[in-house]
Amino acid sequence: MKTNKLIIFFLAIITSISFTSCVEDGDFDVPNSIGAEENSALQALLNTSGYSEISITNLKGLFVNGQVTEITSDIYVKGYVSSSDRSGNFYKEFFIQDSPTSPTTAIKVVTEFIDSYNKFNFGREVYINLKGLYIGEVRSGDGVIAIGGDRNIDDEVENLSINQTESAVLRSINTEQITPLTVKLSQINDSHVGVFVKVENAHFPSSLAGKTYHDSNNRFDTQRTLESCDGFGFTNFILETSAFASFGFTPMPSGGGSISAVVSKTFNGSDLVLALNSVEDVDMNGPKCTPLDINDFSVVVEEDFDAGTDNTNLNFPGWVNVAETGSELWTEQLFSGNGYAEFSAFRTGDAVNVGWLVSPSVDLSAHSQVFVNFMLAQHHLDSSANTLEVLVSTDFDGSNVAAATWQAISANIPTQADSWYQFKDGGLIDLTAFTGTLYVAFKYTGSGTDTDLDGAYMIDDFRILAK
């Protein structure tokens, strides 16, 4: 009995020491200002001759797959805290994104700090002195690039120590209002990891009625299905909640609305997930959304390319095929009776190939709602610089692509991770916001002399639907 009391006594002491050493502010208030010493350290970093800022995008470009890299240059990175461990849904980590509004990327910071929201609160502008720190993955192959304080024997990045965090991760006096990036569930991809996003027209399936965010039978994380209306159906996604989240046993709402959360990944990186900063970021008090009814729409432009002639330059009525740079054009291809359009830079001999394929036009003034849908595939794609863009124009003259104004639209473009020749849905893309006569274009960029850039993209089953 005495032994048990001694153990409890020492555990209480250890808990007290851990708590006071990691939490700066006993009442857990978010700091409104920073100390003179910390401000002096930040100003010294910004004013040190030879030090320069690197963007989060360029910093992530230093990452080498499967390796941890020490940063030896005199550089720092700036970002805005997009996650919060206040509710316990994040632990010994936080994300910083590149802008408080319309962010394009984010990166994870792993640290031995706990309750980091007391110092690195949501929206806080943070500067990180990168010299002597490391960039890599916490779990090799998880696909989440992180800044850490060391590497382990498995070539994985280790957490910043308390001392490293205090000396290298410096907050400014600014806390910005973070405006979530509005996305569809179908649009979320690896580029959004760490970004605070908002999904509208969302709800939890009826099968989860009465369930809580965390399942008491799970020792660690609980995954719940999230749904949103997307065109003529639903898109599903994973909402992941830690066993340590303070809101874990809060019932999930039965209505519909929006949810704002941080894009993250499962423990092994196999799936993208959403992780809540706070249950207050769930606003589902309205009715659930209803998908569009495809029977209300007509197909106004359609092409399955099955009438093509194998391995010839594409020449379908109404379609415009242009080689902007280089000599290669989009081609007609047939395989096992299925036709499709393809652009491949393989052995073109051109240092740069830029090829356009533009669809027949649609008069938007005649319709109240318009969507475009198509199937896409790739093969021999070796680099993200070998690209396919989907663009639209309302001032294209039918021949001169360079003179037109083109706007990129978000589509589910194949990547290196996709199987070769495997077509996937490019998404149902809403074009209703445009006015006038609209064209949809596919723009390929690659190289016939650089073997990293001579892959191919394929298009099939193109449809424009309207009502």
Secondary structure, 3 states (H helix, E strand, C coil): CHHHHHHHHHHHHHHHHHHHHHCCCCCCCCCCCCCHHHHHHHHHHHHCCCCEECCHHHHHCCCCCCCCEECCCCEEEEEEECCCCCCCCCCCEEEEECCCCCCCCEEEEEECCCCHHHCCCCCEEEEEECCCCEEEECCCCCCCEEEECEECCCCCEECECHHHHHHHEEEEEEECCCCCEECCHHHCCHHHCCCEEEEEEEECCHHHCCCECCCCCCCCCEEEEEEEEECCEEEEEEEEECCCCCCCCCECCCCEEEEEEEEEECCCCCCEEEECCCHHHEEEEECCCCCCCHHHCEEEEEECCCCCCCCEECCCCCCEEEEEECCCCCEEEEECCEEEEEEECCCCCCCCEEEEEECCCEEHHHCCCEEEEEEEEEECCCCCCCEEEEEEECCCCCCCHHHCCCEECCCCCCCCCCCCCCCEECCCEECCCCCCEEEEEEEEEECCCCCCCCCEEEEEEEEEEEC
